[in-house]
């Protein structure tokens, strides 16, 4: 969380000894908030925003995708992100990597 925004970042790393990988991958990050409209019966993870970037391995501000969302107030809400990495021009396993759930004083705007 930064000021009045919450964000998630995603990147990929080239694993040593894993063979020849492409120079870039498509990294897609999803930012989700725990949303209830009939608490506690109708709650779910709501995807609020998505970002997708073609980036080089390693991370850092130039080599990542970042999804951000503004806070409406400081009510505590559960947040999580998940990431999908697709190696450009290569087939790779399906699936996502999920972050830990974090409770932050940021209710979505």
Phi and psi in degrees as GROMACS dihedral restraints (atoms count N, CA, C in turn):
[ dihedral_restraints ]
;  ai    aj    ak    al  type     phi  dphi    fc
    3     4     5     6     1  -134.2    20    10
    4     5     6     7     1   108.4    20    10
    6     7     8     9     1    64.5    20    10
    7     8     9    10     1  -113.7    20    10
    9    10    11    12     1  -110.5    20    10
   10    11    12    13     1    26.6    20    10
   12    13    14    15     1  -131.6    20    10
   13    14    15    16     1   153.3    20    10
   15    16    17    18     1  -116.5    20    10
   16    17    18    19     1   147.0    20    10
   18    19    20    21     1  -146.8    20    10
   19    20    21    22     1   161.9    20    10
   21    22    23    24     1  -135.7    20    10
   22    23    24    25     1   142.7    20    10
   24    25    26    27     1  -123.1    20    10
   25    26    27    28     1   145.8    20    10
   27    28    29    30     1  -137.3    20    10
   28    29    30    31     1   145.0    20    10
   30    31    32    33     1  -152.6    20    10
   31    32    33    34     1  -179.3    20    10
   33    34    35    36     1  -136.5    20    10
   34    35    36    37     1   157.4    20    10
   36    37    38    39     1  -124.3    20    10
   37    38    39    40     1   140.8    20    10
   39    40    41    42     1   -82.9    20    10
   40    41    42    43     1   114.5    20    10
   42    43    44    45     1   -75.5    20    10
   43    44    45    46     1   127.1    20    10
   45    46    47    48     1   -60.5    20    10
   46    47    48    49     1   133.9    20    10
   48    49    50    51     1    78.8    20    10
   49    50    51    52     1     9.4    20    10
   51    52    53    54     1   -92.4    20    10
   52    53    54    55     1    10.2    20    10
   54    55    56    57     1    95.8    20    10
   55    56    57    58     1  -166.1    20    10
   57    58    59    60     1   -90.9    20    10
   58    59    60    61     1   118.6    20    10
   60    61    62    63     1  -104.7    20    10
   61    62    63    64     1   157.4    20    10
   63    64    65    66     1   -66.4    20    10
   64    65    66    67     1   164.0    20    10
   66    67    68    69     1   -75.5    20    10
   67    68    69    70     1   -25.6    20    10
   69    70    71    72     1  -129.4    20    10
   70    71    72    73     1   159.1    20    10
   72    73    74    75     1  -137.4    20    10
   73    74    75    76     1   153.6    20    10
   75    76    77    78     1   -88.6    20    10
   76    77    78    79     1   116.7    20    10
   78    79    80    81     1  -107.4    20    10
   79    80    81    82     1   124.4    20    10
   81    82    83    84     1  -118.4    20    10
   82    83    84    85     1   125.7    20    10
   84    85    86    87     1  -116.2    20    10
   85    86    87    88     1   142.3    20    10
   87    88    89    90     1  -122.0    20    10
   88    89    90    91     1   131.5    20    10
   90    91    92    93     1  -108.4    20    10
   91    92    93    94     1   125.1    20    10
   93    94    95    96     1  -124.8    20    10
   94    95    96    97     1   146.6    20    10
   96    97    98    99     1  -121.9    20    10
   97    98    99   100     1   148.1    20    10
   99   100   101   102     1   -77.4    20    10
  100   101   102   103     1   118.1    20    10
  102   103   104   105     1  -120.0    20    10
  103   104   105   106     1   132.6    20    10
  105   106   107   108     1  -127.8    20    10
  106   107   108   109     1   130.2    20    10
  108   109   110   111     1  -112.6    20    10
  109   110   111   112     1    -8.8    20    10
  111   112   113   114     1  -147.9    20    10
  112   113   114   115     1    63.7    20    10
  114   115   116   117     1   -55.3    20    10
  115   116   117   118     1   137.0    20    10
  117   118   119   120     1   -96.8    20    10
  118   119   120   121     1    16.5    20    10
  120   121   122   123     1   -86.2    20    10
  121   122   123   124     1   -31.9    20    10
  123   124   125   126     1  -123.1    20    10
  124   125   126   127     1    73.7    20    10
  126   127   128   129     1  -120.7    20    10
  127   128   129   130     1   148.0    20    10
  129   130   131   132     1  -162.4    20    10
  130   131   132   133     1   166.1    20    10
  132   133   134   135     1   -82.5    20    10
  133   134   135   136     1   116.2    20    10
  135   136   137   138     1   -98.7    20    10
  136   137   138   139     1   123.0    20    10
  138   139   140   141     1   -78.1    20    10
  139   140   141   142     1   117.9    20    10
  141   142   143   144     1   -95.3    20    10
  142   143   144   145     1   -33.3    20    10
  144   145   146   147     1  -158.4    20    10
  145   146   147   148     1   157.4    20    10
  147   148   149   150     1  -136.7    20    10
  148   149   150   151     1   143.8    20    10
  150   151   152   153     1  -133.0    20    10
  151   152   153   154     1   143.9    20    10
  153   154   155   156     1  -135.8    20    10
  154   155   156   157     1   131.4    20    10
  156   157   158   159     1  -140.5    20    10
  157   158   159   160     1   146.6    20    10
  159   160   161   162     1   -93.2    20    10
  160   161   162   163     1   114.8    20    10
  162   163   164   165     1  -133.0    20    10
  163   164   165   166     1   156.5    20    10
  165   166   167   168     1   -76.1    20    10
  166   167   168   169     1   160.7    20    10
  168   169   170   171     1   -66.3    20    10
  169   170   171   172     1   154.4    20    10
  171   172   173   174     1   118.2    20    10
  172   173   174   175     1   -27.1    20    10
  174   175   176   177     1    86.1    20    10
  175   176   177   178     1  -158.6    20    10
  177   178   179   180     1    86.3    20    10
  178   179   180   181     1   165.3    20    10
  180   181   182   183     1   -62.5    20    10
  181   182   183   184     1   -26.7    20    10
  183   184   185   186     1   -87.6    20    10
  184   185   186   187     1   -13.5    20    10
  186   187   188   189     1  -126.3    20    10
  187   188   189   190     1    55.3    20    10
  189   190   191   192     1  -157.2    20    10
  190   191   192   193     1   161.1    20    10
  192   193   194   195     1  -101.1    20    10
  193   194   195   196     1   146.0    20    10
  195   196   197   198     1  -139.9    20    10
  196   197   198   199     1   124.1    20    10
  198   199   200   201     1  -109.2    20    10
  199   200   201   202     1   134.0    20    10
  201   202   203   204     1  -129.4    20    10
  202   203   204   205     1   151.9    20    10
  204   205   206   207     1  -143.7    20    10
  205   206   207   208     1   138.7    20    10
  207   208   209   210     1   -78.3    20    10
  208   209   210   211     1   147.0    20    10
  210   211   212   213     1   -90.0    20    10
  211   212   213   214     1   139.8    20    10
  213   214   215   216     1   -88.9    20    10
  214   215   216   217     1   -34.8    20    10
  216   217   218   219     1  -159.0    20    10
  217   218   219   220     1  -174.6    20    10
  219   220   221   222     1  -102.4    20    10
  220   221   222   223     1    26.1    20    10
  222   223   224   225     1   -68.1    20    10
  223   224   225   226     1   140.3    20    10
  225   226   227   228     1   -75.2    20    10
  226   227   228   229     1   131.2    20    10
  228   229   230   231     1  -136.3    20    10
  229   230   231   232     1   146.9    20    10
  231   232   233   234     1   -78.5    20    10
  232   233   234   235     1   135.3    20    10
  234   235   236   237     1  -128.5    20    10
  235   236   237   238     1   151.1    20    10
  237   238   239   240     1  -155.2    20    10
  238   239   240   241     1   163.8    20    10
  240   241   242   243     1  -130.7    20    10
  241   242   243   244     1   160.6    20    10
  243   244   245   246     1  -143.3    20    10
  244   245   246   247     1   155.8    20    10
  246   247   248   249     1  -129.4    20    10
  247   248   249   250     1   140.5    20    10
  249   250   251   252     1  -123.1    20    10
  250   251   252   253     1   129.7    20    10
  252   253   254   255     1  -117.9    20    10
  253   254   255   256     1   125.5    20    10
  255   256   257   258     1  -119.9    20    10
  256   257   258   259     1   118.2    20    10
  258   259   260   261     1   -70.7    20    10
  259   260   261   262     1   125.7    20    10
  261   262   263   264     1   -68.2    20    10
  262   263   264   265     1   123.3    20    10
  264   265   266   267     1    81.7    20    10
  265   266   267   268     1     4.1    20    10
  267   268   269   270     1  -127.8    20    10
  268   269   270   271     1   149.5    20    10
  270   271   272   273     1   -86.3    20    10
  271   272   273   274     1   140.1    20    10
  273   274   275   276     1  -141.0    20    10
  274   275   276   277     1   164.5    20    10
  276   277   278   279     1   -62.1    20    10
  277   278   279   280     1   144.2    20    10
  279   280   281   282     1   -74.2    20    10
  280   281   282   283     1   162.2    20    10
  282   283   284   285     1   127.2    20    10
  283   284   285   286     1   168.6    20    10
  285   286   287   288     1  -125.7    20    10
  286   287   288   289     1   158.3    20    10
  288   289   290   291     1  -111.2    20    10
  289   290   291   292     1   121.8    20    10
  291   292   293   294     1   -98.6    20    10
  292   293   294   295     1   142.2    20    10
  294   295   296   297     1   -79.0    20    10
  295   296   297   298     1   170.3    20    10
  297   298   299   300     1   -68.0    20    10
  298   299   300   301     1   155.3    20    10
  300   301   302   303     1   -80.0    20    10
  301   302   303   304     1   133.8    20    10
  303   304   305   306     1  -126.5    20    10
  304   305   306   307     1   129.1    20    10
  306   307   308   309     1   -91.0    20    10
  307   308   309   310     1   120.1    20    10
  309   310   311   312     1  -126.0    20    10
  310   311   312   313     1   149.9    20    10
  312   313   314   315     1   -78.0    20    10
  313   314   315   316     1    67.8    20    10
  315   316   317   318     1  -153.1    20    10
  316   317   318   319     1   101.4    20    10
  318   319   320   321     1   -88.4    20    10
  319   320   321   322     1   133.0    20    10
  321   322   323   324     1   -58.7    20    10
  322   323   324   325     1   140.6    20    10
